[in-house]
Amino acid sequence: MRSNIVSLLLITAVLLLQGCETLYFNTMEKVGVHKRDILIDRIEDSQEAQEDAKEQFTSALDQLKQITQFDGGDLESLYNKLNDEYEDSEEAAEEIHLSINKVESVAEALFSEWNGELKQYTSQSLRSKSQLKLKATQRRYKKLIVALRKAERSIQPVLNSLKDNTLYLKHNLNARAVASLKGEFRTIDADIKALIQKMQKAISESDMFIEQLRG
């Protein structure tokens, strides 16, 4: 019974969000801002979230590196800074997740509208051209969303590692514990570098999609 209630609440929340989005799109349309424009804006917001996350994860890695190079001093202060970096990294990950969801929402609305408007053409030639443009845009969009989600999936393992190291250090504020983190650092270093590469690919795919959409 409880699971049914939870499912109903989730469905209701989704429908409300969809309704809000539809109202927003319709309102913006009335003032001359079309779904295509909103999509470009949201992709650019997603790019900004990716860039911010790249900086944040690099900062967290630098802080962990400082800890592994600890050679006396206030270890608790270093731990507190690492914990702050972990929490900031969580926020950066959430921003990426939300930004991608917003891209998907307006893209689905745009493609649905575009496909529906194909039926309104009286010119077969123009209808065919528009249909070809739609399919090409959808293909490029698919590459974009795959790159975005691939980068997003690579975030959680990094967050998990940062959290594990932070928790371990919290209860082991001593030089021996710090020394044991050096091996962990190499793994996180490799994971974050791979993540940044995926984010950069997503940013590049975003640029190409925006260029095609404006073309």
C-alpha positions in Angstrom: 0.0 0.0 0.0 2.8 2.4 1.0 4.7 1.7 -2.3 1.5 2.5 -4.2 1.2 5.9 -2.4 4.8 6.7 -3.1 4.4 5.8 -6.8 1.3 8.0 -7.0 3.1 10.9 -5.4 6.0 10.6 -7.8 3.7 10.4 -10.8 1.8 13.5 -9.5 5.0 15.4 -9.1 6.1 14.6 -12.6 2.8 15.6 -14.1 2.9 18.9 -12.1 6.4 19.6 -13.4 5.4 18.8 -16.9 2.4 21.1 -16.6 4.6 23.9 -15.3 7.1 23.4 -18.1 4.3 23.5 -20.7 2.9 26.7 -19.2 6.4 28.2 -19.2 7.0 27.3 -22.9 3.6 28.7 -23.9 4.2 31.9 -22.0 7.6 32.4 -23.5 6.2 31.7 -27.0 3.8 34.6 -26.6 6.7 37.0 -26.0 8.6 35.7 -29.0 11.0 33.2 -27.2 10.6 29.9 -28.9 11.5 26.4 -27.7 14.6 26.4 -29.9 15.9 29.5 -28.1 15.1 28.0 -24.7 16.9 24.8 -25.7 20.0 26.7 -26.7 20.0 28.6 -23.4 19.6 25.4 -21.4 22.4 23.7 -23.3 24.6 26.7 -22.5 23.6 26.5 -18.9 24.6 22.8 -19.0 28.0 23.7 -20.4 28.5 26.2 -17.6 27.6 23.5 -15.1 30.1 21.2 -16.7 32.8 23.8 -16.6 32.1 24.6 -12.9 32.2 20.9 -12.1 35.5 20.5 -13.8 37.0 23.2 -11.6 35.4 21.9 -8.5 36.6 18.3 -8.9 40.1 19.6 -9.7 40.0 21.6 -6.5 38.9 18.6 -4.5 41.7 16.5 -6.0 44.2 19.2 -5.1 43.0 19.2 -1.5 43.3 15.5 -1.3 46.8 15.7 -2.7 47.7 18.2 0.0 46.6 15.7 2.6 48.6 12.8 1.2 51.6 15.1 1.3 51.0 15.9 4.9 54.2 16.4 6.9 53.1 17.8 10.2 50.7 20.6 11.1 46.9 20.9 11.6 45.5 17.7 10.1 42.0 18.4 11.3 42.0 21.7 9.4 43.0 19.8 6.2 40.2 17.3 6.8 37.6 20.1 7.2 38.8 21.6 3.9 38.5 18.2 2.2 35.0 17.7 3.6 34.0 21.2 2.3 35.4 20.2 -1.2 33.3 16.9 -1.1 30.1 18.8 -0.2 30.8 21.4 -3.0 31.4 18.5 -5.4 28.0 17.0 -4.5 26.4 20.3 -5.3 28.2 20.6 -8.6 27.0 17.1 -9.5 23.4 18.0 -8.7 23.6 21.1 -10.8 24.8 19.0 -13.8 21.9 16.5 -13.2 19.3 19.3 -13.1 20.7 21.1 -16.1 20.6 17.9 -18.3 17.0 17.2 -17.2 16.0 20.7 -18.3 17.7 20.2 -21.7 15.8 16.9 -22.2 12.5 18.6 -21.2 12.6 21.3 -23.7 14.1 19.1 -26.4 11.3 16.6 -26.2 8.8 19.5 -26.4 10.5 21.0 -29.4 10.7 17.8 -31.3 7.1 16.9 -30.6 6.0 20.4 -31.8 8.2 20.2 -34.9 6.9 16.7 -35.8 3.3 17.8 -35.3 3.8 20.9 -37.5 4.9 18.7 -40.5 1.2 17.9 -41.0 0.4 21.5 -41.5 2.4 22.0 -44.7 0.6 22.2 -48.0 3.9 22.1 -49.9 5.3 18.5 -50.1 8.8 19.9 -50.9 9.0 22.1 -47.9 7.5 19.4 -45.7 10.3 17.0 -46.9 13.0 19.5 -46.2 11.7 20.3 -42.7 11.4 16.6 -42.0 15.0 15.9 -43.1 16.1 18.8 -40.9 14.2 17.4 -37.9 15.8 14.0 -38.3 19.3 15.4 -38.6 18.7 17.6 -35.5 17.4 14.6 -33.6 20.5 12.5 -34.6 22.8 15.3 -33.4 20.8 15.7 -30.2 21.1 12.0 -29.5 24.9 12.2 -29.6 24.7 15.2 -27.3 22.5 13.6 -24.7 24.6 10.4 -24.7 27.7 12.5 -24.1 26.0 14.4 -21.3 24.7 11.4 -19.5 27.9 9.5 -20.0 29.8 12.3 -18.2 27.1 12.4 -15.5 27.4 8.6 -14.9 31.2 9.1 -14.3 30.6 11.5 -11.5 29.1 9.1 -8.9 32.2 6.8 -8.6 34.3 9.9 -8.0 31.9 11.2 -5.4 31.9 7.8 -3.8 35.7 7.8 -3.6 35.9 11.3 -2.2 33.3 10.4 0.4 35.1 7.2 1.4 38.4 9.1 1.9 36.7 11.9 3.8 35.0 9.5 6.1 38.1 7.4 6.7 40.1 10.5 7.5 37.4 11.8 9.8 38.0 9.0 12.3 41.7 8.5 11.6 43.4 11.9 12.0 47.0 10.6 12.1 50.0 10.3 9.8 49.6 6.6 9.3 46.0 7.0 8.0 47.2 9.8 5.7 49.9 7.5 4.3 47.4 4.8 3.5 45.4 7.3 1.4 48.3 7.7 -1.1 47.2 4.6 -3.1 43.6 5.9 -3.1 44.8 9.2 -4.4 46.2 7.7 -7.6 42.9 6.0 -8.3 40.9 9.2 -7.7 43.4 11.2 -9.8 42.9 8.9 -12.8 39.1 8.8 -12.3 38.8 12.6 -12.1 41.0 13.1 -15.2 38.8 10.6 -17.1 35.7 12.5 -15.9 37.0 15.8 -17.0 37.7 14.4 -20.5 34.1 13.1 -20.7 32.8 16.5 -19.6 35.0 18.2 -22.2 33.5 15.9 -24.9 30.0 16.8 -23.7 30.9 20.5 -23.9 32.2 20.0 -27.5 29.1 18.1 -28.5 27.0 20.9 -27.1 28.9 23.4 -29.2 28.3 21.3 -32.4 24.6 20.9 -31.6 24.1 24.6 -31.0 25.9 25.4 -34.3 23.6 23.0 -36.2 20.5 24.3 -34.5 21.3 27.9 -35.4 22.3 26.9 -38.9 
